[in-house]
Amino acid sequence: DPLRLDAARRQSGEQADAAIEAAVLEADAAHQQQLAAWLAPGADGGSVEPLPPQAQRALASVGVSPPVRWALWKRLLQVESMVPLAAEAAKVRMLLATPLRGVADLVADVHTAVEAAFGPCVVGDGDGFPAEAASALEEEGVAVLQLLLKSLSLSYSPELGLAPLLAPLLLLVAHGAGSAALEAGGGSVTREALRGQRSDLFNCVCACLGRLSPALMAGKPWGMPVTATVQGQVHVPAQPPNQALLLWLWVLLRYLQPALALHLQAAEPPLSVRLGRALTSLLGTHTDAAAHLRLIELCLFSIPAEVAFPRAHTPVLLVCLLARGKESLLAMPPDSLLPAFTQLRLSTPREAQLLHEEACAAHASLPHGLAAAVADAWAADQPMPPPYSVAWLQGDELDPSLHTPGRLRRWVVDLRPEAEHKRGCFALTRHLPPAEAKRPEVREAVRAELREICDGGGVAPALLTSGDPRTDKGTPGLGAQLVREIVDEFLADGFANLGVLQGGFHALSLEQRSAMLVSDDVAPDFSSPGQTDRLAGAKAAAERAKAEAAKAGEKLTRVFSFGRKPARSKAAGEGGTP
């Protein structure tokens, strides 16, 4: 009977859903119980043990219930061990007496941020979050940000993104001050209770920004100071937005989403200011308060160990947010991109969780040089050289013998002259000599070949030049301008994860060259600037290996069917396998 069969299926599905829901509730209860036990005061007044690994993993996947969230944050950020404001009362009074530029903008921005965060539950009378309590939260937010900016000798600017960043932290403070109105109705947050949390709130903001926005806490939110030579050498503070960071953000976007990057760079008006504000607010300009709080929580406590340079995570998050809206953004004309970008939002903690997971996967796949450069630009702790148009790669990232699971294999487009190519090339290589590279139809055919290879996943192209690809000397027969055009053509064709070997072939070490393939009729190339002594040692080792092989009657084995043999050097060891 079809009706009975459908009823049985529905009942079975409902039972399965109920079982899943029960398992989730059981896991959540166990997680919350473990956190409560960890937070419970011990004999010495508090636990000093690190959060158990199982609870740390659950913190990323399950989250934390509101009643214990503020206590957990303070413990994990070690707020309770920081100097309270009361212990530095004289310094605090002196700072508060110092004038601050932009106070009116600060008050207005904090009001807007608190209204957006608490607006749906603010009421005049009855159940909900009292309007008077929301006003008290605004006052505390303004006081804390004024103290922070004065201590850093910074003026307030909306481009700092501090007001959207502060709003979710005020949610934590509301719970810490004893408000149950956000969940069950009734109760209120008094000004006295909030003032009692001011010291912890200030230290919490400082701890969060120290991890997530180090440039701001160093007093350099817009990057390194600009050196001027008018009437002597002086340092002039950089102006918003952080230009060095934005340049590397575009490189990051071209690496992960090349078509989207080219489209967004044509926006009128430009997106630079809005991108900068999204970064400084840690995406607070594009998230609701609850989602933003979850995103900050994940960035603070749940970045996987395999993610190198975690300071670069916020720019990666922004790129992943742009990738989510890729279809709608690509459909917009340049003059409509700014409002379309503004409308990208994360509305729920679940959306924030998924974005964080996407960003962690993308972050772990980045070349180390790109992740390090983005992290350095975000921290603004050293002058940043101008980036190349795409990501730099290192020699070990091109060598297929050093490939590690989870990372991309590189199919090399070798742009060197024929003679150099014969003296050493990587196993996965498509040679495009200068004479052929000058012909647009040949370049197009090569890209078509690589498209078939790369579309299968796990493989991405990499360009190899003789030396520095930014100079004519490092690109014999081509010139730096043509190399840049070749790069632009790959990007225009939508090749993601495109990279160029930094420094070209000359930057490879002797060990890296020893693993390359060499044509039968040429000698391997071990030479490079500044390596004369190592070259002599490598040649001597090669001669000894050849003599020993001849004495033993051995023959060199061909290991590839390309008519080439692996080069030998001292790095391979005498008699060892190259």
C-alpha angles and dihedrals in degrees: 000000000000093000093053090045092053090047091051091050092050091049091049091049092049090050091050091049090049091051092050091048091050091050091049092049091048092051091047092050091050090049094050091046091052091050092049090051091050092049094046112110115255131207090285093049100267146017116273095183118109118254108276113257092240091054090045090056091045090051087063097044105031105025130209131290114245097245093062100029098091092047091048093050092050091050096046093045090045090233092152090062093053123098109270119230091243090065090059098039094139093052091046092052090049092051093047090052090055114097117245125206116228098027093142091054090046093054092046094048094048090049090052093047094048091046091052092047099043102021098101092055101035114111135173096224137000127020121002134050111327117241089227090058091051089052089051090051090053091053092051091047092052092047094050095047092047090052091047095049094045091050088053093044090237131140118228119258129169086230089071088073091214098134095057088044093051097050097074090046088056086058088061092048092051089060092042090053090057104262116154092169094095091065114019105014128243128070126069144224112247126207090242092055091049093049087055088060096046096096093049091045092051093048091045091053090048092049093048093048091045089060101033104029108026094161091062093049088050089055092248106102092153096046135262118346116265115245112229126188099200106128092348133332111306135161116242116196113249118248128233134306106046099247096189091053093048092051090055091043089060090050089051091049092047089052096051102026110016098169092048092047093054091047095049093047088063092058118132114234094029120250096224098107094046092045090051092051091048089055098046092048091049088242091311090135089063103039138071114241097258092047091046092051090052091048092052090047092054093046091051101044112013112051107130120244092241090065106096119207097016090189087077092060098098094058089047089052090054092050090050090049089053090048090055090059094040098120095049093043094050089051092057124091116237094261092056099048096090096059090040090054091048090055094059105110145167107217104176138038088243091060089049090051093052092047090051091051091050091049093049091053092047092044093052090053096054121111109257093239093055094046091048093049093049090048092050092048090049092050094042091207095136138022111277122223114226110269127241116245092264137023122295117234130203126226095254089056090061099045109096091201089064095048115137125203115267095027129098124263114229124228104201123221101204111208096178126114118273095256093054092045092054092053092061140341139163119263094245100053140140108196115217106177119205095256091057094037089063091064113084094207091056092049090050091051091051091051090051090053092050092046090063090049098045098041089072089068132240094064129087133175125255127188121224124197132176095253139339105352090211093067134062089227091059093049106051115191092011114052128219093269094058091047089054089049090053089051091050091050091055090049093047088053089056100249105166123204092027115167142174125217106251110237092004125239092329090066094060117107124237090253091055092048092049090065094053127104117255130196116247096242099053138062119246117261111239095156125114135148113287096010102098095123093048089048091055091049092049092050091049091050091049091052092049091048091049092050093049091048092051092047092053092045092242126152127213110252120229106230099182132048093224095093091254135111130212115261119242126220141159087271090067091056128236108300091354128130112269 
